[in-house]
Amino acid sequence: MVFDMRTVNELLAGSVGGAAQVLVGQPLDTVKTRAQIAPKGMFKGPMDILTQTLKKEGFIGLYKGMASPLLGIAGVNSLLFAAYGASKRIISPFPQLSLKETAAAGAMAGAANAILASPAEMFKVRMQGQYGAKDDKNLRTVAREMWREWGFRKGVMRGYWVTVAREIPAYAGFYTAFEFSRRQFRSIYGSDIPVWALLASGSTGGISYWLSCYPLDVVKSRIQLRATPPTGTPVQYIARELRAIVAESGVAGLFKGLSPSRG
């Protein structure tokens, strides 16, 4: 096998880009997650979450939970890149996949990506679920307690199966929308696509990511924040959580925090 520096460059670029995404998007992610998990009546809406967080916790409060995704971003992006490339080769020997094949490859990559995304998300959510009290815990304490009380499967990997369920449609939607947009721009500009067109394609993919999976993201956040692990099969506890959300807040509850979601 010939060593290909392009793969290394792509992984490095993905890691740097992912880190930038975390740094820029974390305040919006904090608002989104708190909209999903905050007790009913605690906040009036996303702007109230933003205002209260700044007032009680300062600007740094918007970056709660950032450490776990930032530390794991290189591994997550490397796994995602590798899984997507491998999935494309499994699906078709030809480099140009149809949009249906692209969706399938994205779904497969998303399922693999959940292995690393799940613990990073779990620690992030539990950090964001603290609202500036004197007894708020740091990441090390949260990680130690989850490990000591619940172990690896029910503690560190809590929410794994709902993360898998989220990532499959999310990355199917992301890669399909991204490829569709990029191909449309290529039909206009040829192979030399302007940077703004690539950014627009990425934004389209990000929007499609969240629209494809958002109710499952709400379920994931709630399950990962709970004091005790879910019981029953993944299908049972995901369905139970969906019913509980609808009973509490109606169908709109499945989309709490969607507006500030980072793309």
Steps between C-alpha positions, in 0.01 A plus 500: 500500500635842400498751784274786397569834664164628377326283759722641777435853379125439492505362854706793627276747321192326638638513853588870476163576341321297766682683778402831341140382481500416871655833597262704287188291548520408870300803628213411264531134596472592869182698431363209293577236760359703790182559301471121470575402859407792727209444742169626363452872566865568580553695179265687266692415186845500338558873553408466867746211533771715345418799721480302824817305425695820437353664812556211742805324356668758279618450144701194602174329596415470131805276461403245764559147379734608221799301626366153417411565132816709456723225639326236293460694174815361335395141568138562406587669172763241415250221559232681300731566203629143499153347543351713223782413261473130581120509471519656154738225385273230642194642327654564158834446323443826313611834650182688401213369712136575438326707766327186632837327529644811665219491757571133572873567541425792731267285709768232538761760593262652755446162668876455533548859617269443798769287667702811586224761477289338772734546801602848385134600477412340833762696694415820312129472581565432868725805521245719319229375736662696786384859540770681689437375855784493753505121490536473122746223410790516259545249218743283691256462790208424268703236316625341823151482651340355189769234482487417873119487524404346166810365330581514131181383327239675718720794594759608244305357204153597624283598206710302252209339317300819471819669375523228233133560416572872472822478298361268230237740359712803593799409286283354226337842484827692533694326226203486262426872533869592483560290187183622332593864561861450394396328178263782419783750541731280292246504218537879500869554582661171397761338723629837625222572751526834686565481873166666574325221306672234711397688814144519373505126430626434852229721646237312302639176634495632857137607473407161356693328781281656769172476310565129448558410864390772741230317702751221564752760617247622757448141616875443520560810713225409746616141535862601552409754768284269711624394843454133410553306176200414279339160537371258239616459143618805301179498297293493819677782683526721192126454433424562868700823498332620181158441656605682819619804303176521302295458819691783671531751217312371198665428166678837526699356790682274253648811340595703808822689436502438125536865404846555656640163386839537342533388141 
